[in-house]
Amino acid sequence: MELGLFDEIGDAVRGLMPPDLGVVRFKAHRYGVKLWFDSDAAPREHYEAQVIGAKDVPDATVLALEVGFHSEHSKPEENQAVLDRLLQRERAWRKVLGKEPVAGPFLGRADRWRRISETWPDPDLSDEDLCMEVALRVTEYMNALEPALRSSKGDR
């Protein structure tokens, strides 16, 4: 059976991540992959690469790829608190991630969830190099943000 793009991205991230942060887990579907550490079930705070509609990305005409971190707690104030903790360490993670990530409301669920992510307008989903490009970028997010998440609330 041939793996889909997002299964391949999950496998690649698993191979790229150093073991000191824990075991990378992932759940892939046709249009995305959710990644996290250690627990069997995905926590509310996790990393994602997913296809999103062009309506949320001004430079996109058909679709976009979102890559980054999500906080999806049921209470908006919990998500904002997570984002605020990460923003306290923004200088450190920006050194790794650069200017591309947007820290703020979730695309499509601005009333509740929060994100630190970037969008790639109109990617060619059949491009042979896309899997590794996305996997490397997700790995950068995990390496840059996870230590800040853990130090602000103890190991998860």
C-alpha positions in Angstrom: 0.0 0.0 0.0 1.3 3.4 -1.0 1.5 6.0 1.8 -0.2 9.3 1.4 1.7 12.6 1.5 0.8 13.3 5.1 1.6 9.8 6.3 5.0 10.3 4.7 5.4 13.6 6.4 4.6 12.0 9.8 7.1 9.3 9.2 9.8 11.7 8.1 9.3 14.0 11.1 9.5 10.9 13.4 12.9 10.1 11.8 14.2 13.7 11.9 13.4 14.6 15.5 16.1 14.0 18.1 14.9 11.6 20.9 15.4 14.0 23.8 11.9 15.5 23.4 10.2 12.2 23.4 8.5 9.8 21.0 6.8 11.5 18.0 3.3 10.4 17.4 1.1 11.3 14.5 -2.3 10.9 12.9 -2.5 11.5 9.2 -5.6 11.9 7.0 -6.0 12.8 3.4 -5.6 16.5 3.9 -3.3 16.8 6.9 -1.2 15.4 9.7 -1.3 16.1 13.4 1.9 15.5 15.4 2.7 15.4 19.1 4.9 13.7 21.7 4.5 10.5 23.8 0.8 10.1 24.6 -1.3 7.8 22.5 -4.0 10.4 21.9 -3.3 13.8 20.4 -3.3 16.5 23.0 -5.1 19.9 22.5 -1.6 21.5 21.9 0.0 19.9 18.9 1.7 20.5 15.6 0.1 20.3 12.2 0.6 20.4 8.5 -2.7 20.7 6.7 -4.4 21.8 3.5 -6.7 24.8 4.0 -8.9 26.8 1.7 -7.7 29.8 -0.2 -10.3 32.0 1.6 -8.0 32.2 4.7 -4.8 33.0 2.7 -4.8 36.2 0.6 -2.0 35.1 -1.7 -3.6 31.7 -2.5 -5.9 31.2 -5.4 -6.9 27.5 -5.0 -5.6 26.2 -1.6 -2.8 26.6 0.9 -0.7 24.5 3.2 -0.6 25.5 6.9 2.4 24.4 8.9 2.9 25.0 12.6 1.6 24.8 16.1 -2.1 24.8 17.3 -3.7 25.2 20.7 -7.2 23.8 20.5 -8.5 23.8 24.1 -12.3 24.1 24.5 -12.0 27.4 26.4 -10.6 30.4 24.5 -8.8 31.8 27.5 -6.8 28.5 27.8 -5.6 28.9 24.2 -4.7 32.5 24.7 -2.8 31.6 27.8 -0.7 29.1 25.8 -0.1 31.6 23.1 0.9 34.3 25.7 3.4 31.9 27.3 5.0 31.2 23.9 5.1 34.9 23.0 7.1 35.5 26.2 9.8 33.4 24.6 9.2 34.7 21.0 12.8 36.0 20.6 14.2 32.5 21.1 11.8 30.7 18.7 12.0 33.5 16.1 15.7 32.8 15.8 14.9 29.3 14.6 11.6 29.9 12.7 12.2 33.4 11.3 9.5 36.0 10.4 7.1 33.7 8.6 5.1 32.3 11.5 2.0 34.2 12.5 1.1 34.1 16.2 -2.6 34.7 16.8 -6.1 33.5 16.1 -6.6 30.2 14.4 -7.5 30.2 10.7 -11.2 29.5 10.5 -11.8 29.4 14.3 -10.5 32.8 15.4 -13.1 33.0 18.2 -11.6 30.0 20.1 -8.3 28.5 19.0 -4.8 29.9 18.6 -1.8 29.2 16.4 1.8 29.9 15.6 1.9 28.9 12.0 2.7 29.9 8.4 0.9 29.3 5.2 2.2 28.3 1.8 0.0 29.5 -1.0 -0.9 27.1 -3.8 1.7 24.4 -3.2 2.0 21.6 -5.8 0.9 18.7 -3.6 2.4 16.2 -6.2 5.9 17.8 -5.9 8.4 15.1 -4.9 10.3 17.5 -2.6 7.2 18.7 -0.7 7.2 15.9 1.8 10.7 16.6 3.0 10.2 20.4 2.9 7.2 20.2 5.1 8.7 17.6 7.4 11.8 19.7 7.9 9.7 22.8 8.7 7.4 20.9 11.2 10.6 19.6 12.8 11.8 23.2 13.2 8.6 24.2 14.9 8.7 21.2 17.3 12.3 21.9 18.2 11.7 25.6 18.6 8.4 25.6 20.5 8.4 22.5 22.6 11.1 23.5 25.0 9.2 26.8 25.6 5.9 25.0 26.2 7.5 22.6 28.6 9.5 25.1 30.6 6.5 27.3 31.1 4.4 24.5 32.6 6.7 21.6 33.5 7.1 18.5 31.3 3.9 17.4 29.7 
